[in-house]
Amino acid sequence: MNRIKALFISAYSAGAMAASVHIAVNIFTQGFNTAWLGALIATLPPALFFAWLLGLKSAARTSSNLPHLIILGVAGLIVSVILPSTDALPIIYAAGFGVVGSLLYIFWYSRIDRSAAKIEVGKILPKFTIYTTDMQPIQADDIRKQAALILFFRGNWCPLCMAQIKEIAASYRELDTRGVKVYLVSPQSERHSKSLSKQFDAPMNFMIDKNLEAAKSLGLMHENGTPMGMMGYESDTVMPTAVLTDASGTVIFADLTDNYRVRPEPQTFLDILDKHLATS
């Protein structure tokens, strides 16, 4: 099933963009009083959504159900059915990319099965091994020596992950004053992680999950979770996960999101830390 999802997201995002261009050409040649207008209303929003994610890379999260895509998809389909057309292609575009595609993306592709996760709030951080960009092993026992924020992210190819890391980097000093050490863990290659680390001045620890060993032991592996066509990245990746531990290595917060687009804000980590420090 995940392999189908990997193919779907690549085909859907690229298809919506290509269809929008084709629709715009037809509107230019045939005018706005045709079914192509409805197709544009339905198809352009998902195309712009993916262009926004991939181009700006500034959004660390979105709403869960993206209602604007659904509303505009349905509205565009209605318009494409009402207005005249010489063929059925506008209706196919509106139904396929604007309605069916959006519903599949929102309620099927975006959802993650987290039932295998082995991280629990109130329990000691489980054992696992990750590696520095120089492939030096770091054990969970090493991480437990002080408060830590551990972010498992999918890779440099994921715009939401990159935006989330940027947010954490901007909040690094506030985390540091609370005694928190930041670990950013990905199964991507050393080359990709070293390239990413050079983009930030904050002394965060960019780590490698070699062969997804840590993800497998913690129940965070996302088999075939990488969109098809991402050159230089393995098909298997990790589920986006944020874990906050205190100075004793106890998990005080775990974001095991079941929607890859919904992620905690940095202020959430700070609030949880302050509340924990006040009660401990």
Secondary structure, 3 states (H helix, E strand, C coil): CHHHHHHHHHHHHHHHHHHHHHHHHHHHHHCCCCHHHHHHHHHHHHHHHHHHHHHHCCCCCCCCCCHHHHHHHHHHHHHHHHCCCCCCHHHHHHHHHHHHHHHHHHHHHCECCCCCCCCCCCCECCCCEEEECCCCEEEHHHHCCCCEEEEECCCCCCHHHHHHHHHHHHCHHHHHHCCCEEEEEECCCHHHHHHHHCCCCCCCEEEECHHHHHHHHHCCEECCCCCCCCCCCCCCEECCEEEEECCCCEEEEEECCCECCCCCCHHHHHHHHHHHHHHC
